Amino acid sequence: MYGTATVTVYDDCDEPVPGALVSGTFTGDFNGVTASGATDRAGVAVLRTPAPAKKPTFNFILDPVVAP
């Protein structure tokens, strides 16, 4: 299984933010693996590890989001 983190970004009016830059670091079985991407029209970014692990346990530590 790959490590996957789904991040949804909303503005202060509770509207989705497309084009926000999202990045962070996986921990646990994917310790130190970083991932980044941009949110889609719905304000969602799906970040995934480049390699799988067998029955992984992990967390994702989100860096500050950069809004467009």
C-alpha positions as CSV (number, residue, x, y, z in Angstrom):
1,M,0.0,0.0,0.0
2,Y,1.1,3.5,-0.7
3,G,0.9,6.3,1.8
4,T,-1.8,8.7,0.8
5,A,-2.8,12.0,2.4
6,T,-5.8,13.9,1.1
7,V,-5.8,17.6,2.0
8,T,-8.7,20.0,1.4
9,V,-8.2,23.7,1.6
10,Y,-10.9,26.2,2.3
11,D,-10.8,30.0,2.5
12,D,-12.2,32.1,5.4
13,C,-15.6,32.1,3.7
14,D,-15.6,28.2,3.7
15,E,-15.1,28.1,-0.1
16,P,-12.6,25.6,-1.7
17,V,-9.3,27.1,-2.8
18,P,-8.1,25.8,-6.2
19,G,-4.4,26.1,-7.0
20,A,-3.1,26.2,-3.4
21,L,0.4,24.7,-3.0
22,V,0.3,21.9,-0.4
23,S,3.4,20.0,0.9
24,G,4.4,18.0,3.9
25,T,6.3,15.0,5.3
26,F,5.2,11.4,6.0
27,T,6.2,9.7,9.2
28,G,6.1,6.2,10.5
29,D,6.8,3.5,7.9
30,F,7.4,6.3,5.3
31,N,9.5,8.4,7.7
32,G,11.0,11.5,6.0
33,V,9.3,11.0,2.6
34,T,8.0,14.4,1.4
35,A,5.2,15.1,-1.1
36,S,3.7,18.2,-2.6
37,G,1.0,19.2,-5.0
38,A,-1.6,21.7,-5.9
39,T,-5.3,21.7,-5.0
40,D,-7.8,21.0,-7.8
41,R,-11.0,23.0,-8.5
42,A,-12.6,21.5,-5.4
43,G,-9.7,22.6,-3.2
44,V,-8.4,19.0,-2.8
45,A,-4.8,17.8,-3.1
46,V,-4.0,14.1,-2.9
47,L,-0.4,13.4,-1.9
48,R,1.1,9.9,-2.3
49,T,4.4,8.2,-1.4
50,P,6.5,7.2,-4.4
51,A,6.9,3.6,-3.1
52,P,4.6,1.2,-1.3
53,A,5.1,-0.5,2.0
54,K,3.5,-3.7,3.4
55,K,0.7,-2.8,5.9
56,P,2.1,0.7,6.6
57,T,1.3,2.9,9.5
58,F,2.0,6.6,9.1
59,N,1.0,10.2,9.7
60,F,1.3,13.2,7.4
61,I,2.7,16.5,8.8
62,L,1.4,19.3,6.7
63,D,3.6,22.3,6.0
64,P,2.1,25.8,5.8
65,V,-0.2,26.0,2.7
66,V,0.6,28.6,0.1
67,A,-2.6,30.1,-1.4
68,P,-2.6,31.4,-4.9
